[in-house]
Amino acid sequence: MMNIDTLFISQQHQLPKIDAKADDAKLREQTDAFESVILKMLMDNAMKDEKNLFSQANDPGDKIYKSMYREELAKASAGGFGFSQMLYDFLSQK
């Protein structure tokens, strides 16, 4: 049974599936993807009230563009914050 927080997160962000029995390269890819989701959630929360000096607040594409930018930034940063490494180390212990 999923709790409310997990349900909310899964509705807002696509949580990657992690298979602890996957080979090392695949497991690393999965843990990096998980870290990317965590980073995206942190950036979304930290930048939710961000005001842009150059665009109007009612610009319909502004929220979409910013969300896409933060998603790509999170993907590029994944693997460098330690969440992925901790999860990989835990899951790769056999």
SVG drawing of the C-alpha trace seen along z (x, -y; Angstrom):
<svg xmlns="http://www.w3.org/2000/svg" viewBox="-2 -42 32 54">
<polyline fill="none" stroke="black" stroke-width="0.4" points="0.0,0.0 1.4,-3.4 1.3,-6.2 0.1,-9.7 3.6,-11.2 4.7,-8.4 1.5,-8.7 2.0,-12.4 5.6,-12.1 4.8,-9.4 2.1,-11.6 4.4,-14.5 7.6,-12.7 8.1,-9.5 10.0,-7.3 12.5,-5.0 12.3,-1.3 15.4,0.1 16.3,3.8 18.8,4.8 19.7,7.9 20.7,5.9 24.3,5.9 26.6,3.2 26.2,0.8 22.4,1.1 22.2,0.7 24.4,-2.5 22.1,-3.8 19.0,-3.2 20.5,-4.8 21.6,-7.8 18.1,-8.1 16.7,-8.0 19.1,-10.7 18.0,-12.8 14.4,-12.6 15.5,-13.7 17.4,-16.6 14.5,-17.7 12.2,-17.6 14.6,-19.7 15.1,-22.3 11.3,-22.5 10.7,-23.2 13.6,-25.7 12.7,-27.6 8.9,-27.5 8.7,-31.3 11.4,-32.3 10.6,-35.5 12.1,-36.3 13.0,-39.8 12.7,-39.3 9.4,-37.5 6.0,-38.2 4.5,-36.0 1.6,-35.0 3.7,-33.7 2.2,-30.2 5.4,-28.5 7.5,-29.9 6.6,-27.2 7.1,-24.4 10.4,-25.8 11.7,-26.2 10.5,-22.7 12.3,-21.2 15.4,-23.1 15.5,-21.9 14.9,-18.3 17.8,-18.4 20.0,-20.1 19.1,-17.3 19.9,-14.6 23.3,-16.2 24.1,-16.6 23.0,-13.0 25.7,-10.9 27.6,-13.8 25.7,-14.4 26.2,-11.0 22.6,-9.7 23.2,-7.5 26.5,-6.2 24.9,-5.4 22.0,-3.6 24.3,-1.7 26.6,-0.6 23.6,0.6 22.0,2.5 25.2,4.0 26.1,5.8 25.4,9.4"/>
</svg>
